[in-house]
């Protein structure tokens, strides 16, 4: 009789081990659809987000929090990128392939679903540098659409834009920056590049071609020699074309009374409200 009981116990244990926990506990990882500021515009044909208005992500888990506390990932500056990679339901593309504005929308949605839509953080007053507490409402983001008409931009079938400089009448092809481009800029900042150099580096990233010439030598020469007026015009043009998402609150300094609108900062406590 004892042998039969042991046999039944072993059988039940084997059956339990054969169960797939993910199939049983799938309810613990719900998903949500995030509205893309780009609405799929700016991605080349064939990209999974081309002409897509939303992207599906799953809710954050404790495993995702591990990513945000990984010293090695934080030191490399890839923690947020790794987080987005994990949250994307569609694994045919990665965070580095997503436009900057759309990445921001994913980050805000992930934080809001994980810790709530109210984000309290400390900011410095731009006038007197005094620390202030500000509460940002992540449930009311401002979606900024790309504007083709303001600079008479022409959209191409590869997700880029053609504009003509007002004085030199040079046709410049612009592309929207992705997460990979943003990572390059972050690395440049960490190396203490001058602000002027960062401006030109960024322009070299989003200028795809000049008068049809896409070689780096042409783009570099153009950026380094274009008149300041037209360089500024191109930067304004890019800002107008790039869709984005912003969370803005009215700010009033408790120390000096300075007032202005303030955009939510992605500080280190963005995903850790209790820290």
C-alpha positions as CSV (number, residue, x, y, z in Angstrom):
1,X,0.0,0.0,0.0
2,X,2.9,2.4,0.8
3,X,4.4,1.8,-2.6
4,X,1.1,2.7,-4.3
5,X,0.9,5.9,-2.3
6,X,4.4,6.8,-3.3
7,X,3.7,6.1,-6.9
8,X,0.6,8.3,-6.9
9,X,2.6,11.1,-5.2
10,X,5.3,10.9,-7.8
11,X,2.6,11.0,-10.5
12,X,1.0,14.1,-9.1
13,X,4.4,15.8,-8.7
14,X,5.3,15.0,-12.3
15,X,1.9,16.3,-13.5
16,X,2.4,19.6,-11.5
17,X,5.9,20.0,-13.0
18,X,4.5,19.6,-16.5
19,X,2.1,22.5,-16.1
20,X,3.2,25.7,-17.8
21,X,3.0,28.6,-15.2
22,X,2.8,31.2,-18.0
23,X,-0.4,29.5,-19.4
24,X,-2.0,29.5,-16.0
25,X,-0.8,33.0,-14.7
26,X,-1.1,34.9,-18.0
27,X,-3.5,37.3,-16.3
28,X,-0.7,38.9,-14.3
29,X,0.7,40.7,-17.4
30,X,-2.1,42.7,-19.0
31,X,-1.3,44.9,-22.0
32,X,-2.3,48.3,-23.2
33,X,-2.3,50.2,-26.5
34,X,-0.3,53.4,-26.5
35,X,-1.2,56.2,-29.0
36,X,1.8,57.1,-31.1
37,X,2.4,60.8,-31.6
38,X,3.7,60.0,-35.1
39,X,0.6,58.0,-36.0
40,X,3.0,55.8,-38.0
41,X,4.3,58.7,-40.2
42,X,8.1,59.0,-40.5
43,X,8.7,55.3,-40.6
44,X,9.8,53.7,-43.9
45,X,7.5,51.3,-45.8
46,X,8.0,47.9,-44.3
47,X,8.7,49.0,-40.8
48,X,6.3,47.4,-38.3
49,X,5.1,50.8,-37.2
50,X,4.6,52.3,-40.7
51,X,1.2,54.0,-40.7
52,X,0.3,52.5,-37.3
53,X,-1.5,54.8,-34.9
54,X,-0.9,52.7,-31.7
55,X,1.6,50.2,-30.3
56,X,0.8,47.4,-27.8
57,X,2.9,47.1,-24.7
58,X,2.5,45.0,-21.6
59,X,2.4,46.3,-18.0
60,X,5.7,46.5,-16.1
61,X,6.6,43.7,-13.7
62,X,9.1,43.2,-10.9
63,X,11.5,41.8,-13.5
64,X,11.3,45.1,-15.4
65,X,12.1,47.0,-12.2
66,X,15.3,44.9,-12.0
67,X,16.3,46.5,-15.3
68,X,15.8,50.0,-13.9
69,X,18.1,49.2,-11.0
70,X,20.8,47.5,-12.9
71,X,24.0,49.5,-12.3
72,X,25.7,48.1,-15.4
73,X,22.7,49.1,-17.6
74,X,22.4,52.5,-16.0
75,X,26.1,53.1,-16.4
76,X,25.9,52.2,-20.1
77,X,22.8,54.4,-20.5
78,X,20.7,51.6,-22.0
79,X,18.3,50.8,-19.1
80,X,15.3,52.6,-20.7
81,X,16.0,51.1,-24.1
82,X,16.2,47.6,-22.5
83,X,12.9,48.3,-20.7
84,X,11.1,49.3,-23.8
85,X,12.4,46.2,-25.6
86,X,10.9,44.1,-22.9
87,X,7.6,45.9,-22.9
88,X,6.9,45.7,-26.6
89,X,4.5,42.9,-27.5
90,X,5.7,42.9,-31.1
91,X,9.2,41.6,-31.1
92,X,9.9,42.2,-34.8
93,X,11.5,45.6,-33.9
94,X,13.4,47.2,-31.0
95,X,13.4,50.4,-29.1
96,X,16.3,51.7,-31.1
97,X,14.1,51.6,-34.2
98,X,11.3,53.7,-32.7
99,X,11.1,57.5,-33.3
100,X,12.0,59.6,-30.3
101,X,8.5,61.0,-29.8
102,X,6.9,57.6,-29.9
103,X,9.5,56.3,-27.3
104,X,8.6,59.1,-25.0
105,X,4.9,58.1,-25.3
106,X,5.8,54.5,-24.4
107,X,7.9,55.6,-21.4
108,X,5.1,57.8,-20.0
109,X,2.4,55.2,-20.5
110,X,4.6,52.5,-18.8
111,X,5.3,54.7,-15.8
112,X,1.7,55.7,-15.5
113,X,0.3,52.2,-15.6
114,X,2.9,51.0,-13.1
115,X,2.8,53.7,-10.5
116,X,-0.1,55.9,-11.2
117,X,-0.6,59.0,-13.4
118,X,0.6,61.6,-10.8
119,X,4.4,62.1,-10.8
120,X,5.8,64.3,-8.0
121,X,9.4,65.3,-8.4
122,X,11.8,68.1,-7.3
123,X,12.9,70.7,-9.8
124,X,15.1,73.7,-9.6
125,X,13.7,77.2,-10.2
126,X,15.2,78.5,-13.5
127,X,15.4,81.9,-11.9
128,X,16.8,81.5,-8.4
129,X,17.8,77.8,-8.5
130,X,15.7,77.0,-5.4
131,X,14.3,73.4,-5.1
132,X,10.6,73.1,-5.6
133,X,8.1,70.2,-5.6
134,X,6.0,69.8,-8.7
135,X,3.3,67.3,-9.5
136,X,2.8,66.3,-13.1
137,X,-0.4,64.7,-14.4
138,X,0.7,62.0,-16.8
139,X,-2.9,61.3,-17.9
140,X,-3.1,64.6,-19.8
141,X,-0.2,64.6,-22.2
142,X,0.0,67.1,-25.1
143,X,0.4,65.3,-28.4
144,X,2.4,67.4,-30.9
145,X,1.7,66.5,-34.5
146,X,4.3,66.9,-37.2
147,X,3.6,69.9,-39.4
148,X,4.5,69.6,-43.1
149,X,2.8,72.9,-44.2
150,X,4.7,75.4,-42.1
151,X,8.0,74.8,-44.0
152,X,6.4,73.4,-47.2
153,X,8.0,70.0,-46.5
154,X,7.4,67.1,-49.0
155,X,7.1,63.6,-47.6
156,X,8.9,60.8,-49.4
157,X,7.8,57.2,-49.7
158,X,10.8,56.2,-47.5
159,X,9.5,58.2,-44.5
160,X,11.8,61.2,-45.0
161,X,11.1,64.9,-45.8
162,X,12.4,67.2,-48.5
163,X,12.6,71.0,-47.8
164,X,14.2,73.8,-49.7
165,X,16.3,76.4,-47.8
166,X,14.9,79.9,-48.2
167,X,18.0,81.7,-49.5
168,X,20.4,79.1,-50.9
169,X,17.5,77.1,-52.3
170,X,19.3,73.9,-51.5
171,X,17.1,70.8,-51.2
172,X,17.7,69.1,-47.9
173,X,16.3,65.7,-47.1
174,X,15.5,65.2,-43.4
175,X,14.7,62.1,-41.4
176,X,13.2,61.8,-37.9
177,X,15.6,60.7,-35.2
178,X,15.2,57.3,-33.6
179,X,16.2,55.8,-30.2
180,X,19.5,54.8,-31.7
181,X,20.2,58.4,-32.7
182,X,19.2,59.6,-29.2
183,X,21.6,57.1,-27.6
184,X,24.4,58.6,-29.7
185,X,23.6,62.1,-28.6
186,X,23.5,61.0,-24.9
187,X,27.0,59.5,-25.3
188,X,28.2,62.8,-26.9
189,X,26.8,64.7,-23.9
190,X,28.5,62.4,-21.5
191,X,31.8,63.1,-23.2
192,X,31.4,66.9,-22.4
193,X,31.0,68.0,-26.0
194,X,30.4,71.7,-26.4
195,X,26.8,72.9,-27.0
196,X,27.8,74.2,-30.5
197,X,29.3,70.9,-31.4
198,X,26.3,69.0,-30.2
199,X,24.0,71.1,-32.4
200,X,26.0,70.3,-35.6
201,X,26.3,66.6,-34.6
202,X,22.6,66.4,-34.2
203,X,22.0,68.1,-37.6
204,X,24.4,65.6,-39.2
205,X,22.2,62.8,-37.8
206,X,18.9,64.0,-39.2
207,X,20.1,65.4,-42.5
208,X,19.8,62.5,-44.9
209,X,21.0,64.1,-48.1
210,X,21.8,67.5,-49.7
211,X,20.7,68.1,-53.3
212,X,20.3,64.3,-53.6
213,X,23.8,63.5,-52.3
214,X,23.6,61.2,-49.3
215,X,27.3,60.6,-48.8
216,X,28.6,61.7,-45.3
217,X,31.2,64.0,-46.9
218,X,28.4,66.1,-48.6
219,X,26.3,66.3,-45.4
220,X,29.3,67.2,-43.2
221,X,30.4,69.9,-45.6
222,X,26.9,71.4,-45.8
223,X,26.4,71.4,-42.0
224,X,29.8,73.0,-41.4
225,X,29.4,75.7,-44.0
226,X,25.7,76.5,-44.3
227,X,24.9,80.1,-43.2
228,X,23.8,80.4,-39.6
229,X,20.4,81.8,-40.7
230,X,19.6,78.7,-42.8
231,X,21.1,76.3,-40.2
232,X,18.7,77.8,-37.6
233,X,15.8,77.6,-40.2
234,X,16.6,73.9,-40.7
235,X,16.6,73.2,-37.0
236,X,13.2,74.9,-36.7
237,X,12.0,72.9,-39.6
238,X,13.0,69.7,-37.9
239,X,11.3,70.6,-34.7
240,X,8.1,71.4,-36.7
241,X,8.2,68.0,-38.5
242,X,9.0,65.8,-35.5
243,X,5.9,64.5,-33.7
244,X,6.3,64.3,-29.9
245,X,4.4,64.1,-26.6
246,X,4.8,66.5,-23.7
247,X,3.5,66.7,-20.1
248,X,3.4,70.3,-19.0
249,X,2.4,72.0,-15.8
250,X,2.3,75.6,-14.6
251,X,5.2,76.3,-12.3
252,X,5.5,78.9,-9.6
253,X,8.6,79.1,-7.4
254,X,7.9,79.0,-3.7
255,X,11.0,81.2,-3.0
256,X,11.0,83.9,-5.6
257,X,7.6,83.7,-7.3
258,X,9.0,83.0,-10.8
259,X,6.3,81.6,-13.1
260,X,6.5,79.6,-16.3
261,X,5.2,76.4,-18.0
262,X,7.5,73.5,-17.2
263,X,7.9,70.2,-19.1
264,X,8.1,66.9,-17.1
265,X,11.8,66.0,-16.6
266,X,12.8,62.3,-17.0
267,X,14.7,62.3,-13.7
268,X,16.1,59.2,-12.0
269,X,13.0,59.1,-9.8
270,X,10.6,59.0,-12.8
271,X,10.1,55.2,-12.3
272,X,10.7,55.3,-8.5
273,X,8.1,57.7,-7.0
274,X,8.9,56.7,-3.4
275,X,12.7,57.1,-3.6
